[in-house]
């Protein structure tokens, strides 16, 4: 169960992602009308419902939004930080509007305004949810942290557990879900990376969060997507209530990728966004090279 499955939509700049996942940053507004008696699960469900609305807005004109993100990426140094993701998008639209037709600007502006209003609803819910969590909840700073232990299966039913890390000089762990277009888009690149890592004693491991808990329908859907993309690297799942499952539930932006060393420790920061983006791939490769060099020196 994810706090907020917000599609990264091939964003190359992590600022947008951090704003989308943590909408309350730098904003002191609260909503006194929000029901303070909601449980953590109820808050989580409401946040997910609102996040799905945001995703739907972008998926309706996905190519247009991807065009916007590419244009905004070129101007990212000129964009001011905003606590509301919709406001950030509106600022970006204004900055790059000369690259779009009037109709495209209207579509983007209307969508960004809706996202801004949804973010205003999400913010107080996130604050309430955070207040109900232990102080160390979340995956914001995972570098040097051991990847949570797990026992599970791969999508073909074979048993797997955390010992898989010890068999690889480096393991790239990619979190995705079936309805995430950017996640599916990068599967071919991840498969190519896996083939390359095989020659270096490493591997790519996929974790489709829809499959956590071993639901047959979700496993079948995930396998079908992987087969269609000709992605043959191992995908695994485990109990959603396990430590690893709780770790997965703290991921708010998809796809998210971690690099894990032979000892099972996370190296570097989480990579947000697809590796089909050149900057993201370069960042990921730098961390992989670091782990391989350290492993060979032992």
C-alpha positions in Angstrom: 0.0 0.0 0.0 1.7 3.2 -1.2 1.3 6.6 0.4 1.2 8.3 -2.9 1.9 6.6 -6.3 2.7 9.7 -8.2 3.9 9.1 -11.7 7.3 10.7 -12.4 6.5 10.9 -16.1 10.2 10.9 -17.2 11.2 13.9 -15.1 14.9 14.6 -15.2 14.9 17.0 -12.3 14.3 15.5 -8.9 13.1 18.8 -7.4 9.7 18.3 -9.0 9.5 14.8 -7.6 10.4 15.9 -4.1 7.7 18.5 -4.3 5.1 16.1 -5.6 5.9 13.6 -2.9 6.2 16.1 0.0 3.7 18.8 -0.8 3.8 20.3 2.7 7.4 21.4 2.5 7.8 25.1 3.2 4.1 25.7 3.5 2.4 26.5 6.8 -1.2 26.3 5.6 -3.5 23.9 7.4 -7.1 22.9 6.7 -9.1 23.2 9.9 -12.0 21.5 8.2 -10.1 18.2 7.7 -11.4 15.3 9.7 -8.9 14.9 12.5 -10.3 11.5 13.5 -9.3 9.6 10.3 -7.0 6.6 10.9 -3.6 6.3 9.1 -5.1 3.8 6.7 -8.1 6.1 5.9 -5.7 9.0 5.4 -3.5 6.8 3.2 -6.5 5.8 1.1 -7.7 9.3 0.6 -4.2 10.5 -0.4 -3.9 7.7 -2.9 -7.4 8.6 -4.3 -6.3 12.2 -4.8 -2.9 11.2 -6.3 -4.7 8.9 -8.8 -6.7 12.0 -9.9 -3.4 13.8 -10.5 -2.0 10.9 -12.4 -5.2 10.7 -14.5 -4.9 14.4 -15.5 -1.4 13.8 -16.9 -2.1 10.4 -18.5 -4.9 11.9 -20.5 -2.3 14.0 -22.5 0.9 12.1 -21.6 2.9 13.1 -24.6 2.1 16.8 -24.1 3.1 16.7 -20.4 6.3 14.9 -21.3 7.0 17.7 -23.8 6.4 20.2 -21.0 8.8 18.4 -18.6 11.5 18.3 -21.3 11.2 22.0 -21.9 11.1 22.8 -18.1 14.2 20.7 -17.6 16.1 23.0 -19.9 15.0 26.0 -17.7 15.1 24.3 -14.3 17.7 26.8 -13.0 15.2 29.6 -13.6 12.3 28.0 -11.7 11.7 29.0 -8.1 10.9 26.3 -5.6 7.2 26.0 -4.8 5.6 23.8 -2.1 2.6 23.2 -4.3 3.4 21.0 -7.3 0.6 22.5 -9.4 1.9 26.0 -8.8 5.4 24.8 -9.8 3.9 23.5 -13.1 2.1 26.7 -13.7 5.3 28.7 -13.3 7.0 26.3 -15.7 4.3 26.6 -18.3 4.6 30.4 -18.2 8.4 30.1 -18.6 8.3 27.9 -21.7 5.0 28.9 -23.2 6.6 30.1 -26.4 7.3 26.4 -27.3 3.6 25.5 -27.3 0.5 26.3 -29.3 -2.4 28.2 -27.6 -4.4 25.1 -27.4 -1.6 23.2 -25.8 -1.0 26.0 -23.2 -4.7 25.9 -22.4 -4.7 22.1 -21.8 -1.6 22.3 -19.7 -2.8 25.3 -17.7 -6.2 23.7 -17.0 -4.5 20.5 -15.9 -1.9 22.3 -13.7 -4.7 24.3 -12.0 -6.5 21.1 -11.2 -3.3 19.6 -9.8 -2.8 22.7 -7.7 -6.2 22.4 -6.2 -5.7 18.6 -5.5 -2.3 19.3 -3.8 -4.1 21.8 -1.5 -6.3 18.9 -0.5 -3.4 16.5 -0.1 -1.2 18.7 2.0 -3.2 18.6 5.3 -3.8 14.9 4.9 -0.1 14.3 4.5 0.6 16.3 7.6 -1.9 14.2 9.6 -0.5 11.0 8.2 3.0 12.0 9.1 1.9 12.8 12.6 0.6 9.3 13.0 3.9 7.7 11.9 7.0 6.8 13.9 9.7 9.5 13.8 11.9 7.5 11.5 9.2 6.6 9.0 10.1 7.0 5.3 12.9 6.4 2.9 14.2 9.9 2.5 17.8 9.1 3.6 18.7 5.5 2.8 22.3 5.7 1.9 24.3 3.2 3.9 21.1 1.6 5.2 20.7 -2.2 4.8 18.0 -3.1 2.3 15.2 -4.6 4.5 15.4 -8.4 4.8 12.8 -10.4 2.9 11.6 -13.8 2.0 9.4 -14.2 -1.1 9.2 -15.5 -4.6 9.9 -14.4 -8.2 7.1 -14.0 -10.7 7.7 -17.6 -11.8 7.1 -18.9 -8.3 10.8 -19.6 -7.4 11.8 -18.9 -3.8 13.9 -15.8 -3.2 15.3 -14.0 -0.2 17.8 -11.3 0.8 20.7 -13.6 0.2 20.4 -12.8 -3.5 22.4 -9.6 -2.8 25.4 -11.7 -1.7 25.5 -13.4 -5.0 26.0 -10.2 -7.0 28.8 -7.6 -7.0 26.1 -5.0 -7.4 22.3 -5.3 -7.6 20.0 -2.6 -9.1 16.6 -2.7 -7.5 13.8 -1.1 -9.4 10.4 -0.4 -7.9 7.5 0.0 -10.4 3.8 -0.7 -10.8 1.8 -1.8 -13.8 -0.2 1.3 -14.3 2.9 3.6 -14.3 3.7 4.6 -17.9 7.2 5.8 -17.2 7.9 2.6 -15.3 6.8 0.5 -18.3 8.7 2.7 -20.7 12.1 2.0 -19.0 11.7 -1.8 -18.8 13.7 -2.3 -22.0 16.5 -0.1 -20.8 16.5 -2.0 -17.5 16.7 -5.3 -19.4 19.7 -4.0 -21.4 21.3 -2.8 -18.2 20.8 -6.3 -16.7 22.5 -7.9 -19.7 25.5 -5.6 -19.2 25.7 -6.2 -15.5 25.7 -9.9 -16.0 29.1 -9.5 -17.5 30.3 -7.7 -14.5 28.8 -10.0 -11.9 25.7 -7.9 -11.2 22.0 -8.0 -11.8 18.8 -5.9 -12.0 15.9 -6.9 -9.8 12.4 -5.6 -10.4 9.8 -5.2 -7.7 6.3 -4.5 -9.0 4.5 -3.1 -5.9 1.1 -4.3 -7.3 2.3 -7.8 -6.8 3.3 -7.5 -3.1 1.3 -10.0 -1.2 1.3 -12.5 -4.0 -1.9 -11.6 -5.7 -2.3 -13.9 -8.8 -4.0 -11.3 -11.0 -1.4 -8.6 -10.4 1.4 -11.1 -10.9 -0.1 -12.2 -14.2 -0.5 -8.6 -15.4 3.1 -7.8 -14.4 4.4 -10.8 -16.2 2.4 -9.9 -19.3 3.9 -6.4 -19.4 7.5 -7.7 -18.9 7.0 -10.2 -21.7 5.6 -7.5 -24.0 8.7 -5.4 -23.3 11.0 -8.4 -23.7 12.3 -7.8 -20.2 13.7 -11.1 -18.8 15.4 -10.0 -15.7 14.1 -11.3 -12.4 11.1 -9.7 -10.7 10.3 -10.6 -7.2 7.6 -10.0 -4.5 7.2 -10.4 -0.8 4.6 -9.9 1.9 3.4 -6.3 2.0 3.4 -6.5 5.8 7.1 -7.5 6.0 9.9 -5.0 6.7 10.7 -4.9 3.0 7.0 -4.4 2.2 6.8 -1.4 4.6 9.9 0.0 3.0 8.2 -0.3 -0.4 5.1 1.5 1.0 7.2 4.5 1.8 8.1 5.1 -1.9 6.1 8.0 -3.2 7.4 8.5 -6.7 7.7 5.9 -9.4 9.8 4.5 -10.9 12.4 4.6 -8.0 15.7 2.7 -8.3 18.2 1.7 -5.6 21.8 0.3 -5.9 22.6 -2.4 -3.4 26.1 -3.8 -2.7 27.0 -7.4 -2.0 26.5 -6.9 1.8 22.9 -5.8 1.2 23.6 -2.1 1.9 22.0 0.7 -0.2 24.7 2.8 -1.9 24.0 6.4 -2.9 20.6 8.1 -3.0 17.5 6.7 -4.5 17.2 7.5 -8.2 13.8 9.0 -9.0 12.6 8.7 -12.6 13.4 6.4 -15.5 16.9 5.4 -16.7 15.7 6.1 -20.2 16.6 9.7 -19.3 20.4 10.2 -20.1 21.1 12.2 -16.9 19.4 9.6 -14.7 21.3 6.8 -16.4 24.6 8.6 -16.0 23.9 9.1 -12.3 23.0 5.4 -11.9 26.1 4.3 -13.8 28.3 6.4 -11.5 26.9 4.6 -8.4 27.2 1.2 -10.1 30.8 1.8 -11.0 31.5 2.9 -7.4 30.1 -0.4 -6.0 31.9 -2.5 -8.6 35.2 -0.9 -7.8 34.7 -1.3 -4.1 33.7 -5.0 -4.6 36.7 -5.8 -6.7 39.1 -4.2 -4.2 38.0 -6.6 -1.4 
